[in-house]
């Protein structure tokens, strides 16, 4: 079993950055991977990237390459996602999600979501 | 990137009806296709993984089928709590793309 608890809502101005955290509890953290997904109001889910927690290997969707960085801190069982160069269209709810099956990689654990608002 | 196309984009049905949602991949994803349910204001919830495996704790009214490029999610005997948005996601290759969603509404 695992629980994911995300940091609170953020408001940023265009051009700045934001770092969202996702703290995990449970024994499987070190053996899982965590993906980040976002959803603008009324829009579908959009995959941002992921980190394989044990080896800290990351991958990102092309449109986020160079602007998003995912990291993890094993000592606190926390994964972070930083977005730089924020634009108004980055306004969305950001979710972290983890899986218990290394084969299927379907996310059976989700954070509660963090609303990031980008506005001047 | 693999494109995931869901149909229909929205669907109206009544309590007790059965519905089927389709998800097509732009190239083969073997059986690495998963379905999520999302109620308004809530995080997505995994309901089917690996195309046809029912997630623990999910009602047996949900079933999934398919392989390769075409997949279906069937919901029988619709209950009020089933009216939500449904998304498919492939985890065959990065980026792990989602479909655009199907909104299931009460008729």
Contacts between the chains, C-beta under 8 A, distances in Angstrom:
chain1	res1	chain2	res2	distance
A	35	B	96	6.6
A	37	B	44	7.9
A	37	B	98	7.6
A	44	B	87	6.7
A	44	B	98	6.0
A	44	B	99	7.2
A	44	B	100	4.7
A	44	B	101	4.5
A	45	B	36	7.7
A	45	B	38	7.8
A	45	B	44	6.7
A	45	B	87	5.5
A	45	B	89	7.6
A	45	B	98	4.4
A	45	B	101	7.3
A	46	B	98	7.0
A	47	B	89	7.6
A	47	B	95	5.1
A	47	B	96	5.0
A	47	B	97	5.9
A	47	B	98	6.3
A	49	B	95	7.8
A	50	B	94	7.6
A	50	B	96	7.4
A	59	B	94	4.8
A	59	B	95	7.7
A	60	B	95	7.8
A	61	B	1	7.7
A	61	B	94	7.9
A	61	B	95	4.0
A	62	B	1	7.2
A	62	B	95	7.3
A	95	B	43	5.7
A	95	B	44	7.4
A	97	B	43	7.9
A	97	B	44	7.7
A	101	B	49	7.2
A	104	B	32	6.6
A	104	B	34	7.0
A	104	B	49	5.0
A	104	B	50	4.9
A	104	B	53	7.9
A	104	B	91	6.7
A	105	B	32	7.4
A	105	B	91	4.0
A	105	B	96	7.3
A	106	B	34	4.0
A	106	B	46	5.6
A	106	B	49	3.7
A	106	B	50	7.1
A	106	B	55	7.9
A	106	B	89	7.6
A	106	B	91	6.5
A	107	B	34	7.8
A	107	B	36	7.9
A	107	B	44	7.6
A	107	B	46	6.2
A	107	B	89	8.0
A	108	B	46	4.7
A	108	B	49	7.4
A	108	B	55	6.4
A	110	B	43	4.0
A	110	B	44	6.1
A	110	B	45	7.4
A	111	B	43	6.7
A	112	B	43	6.1
A	113	B	43	5.6
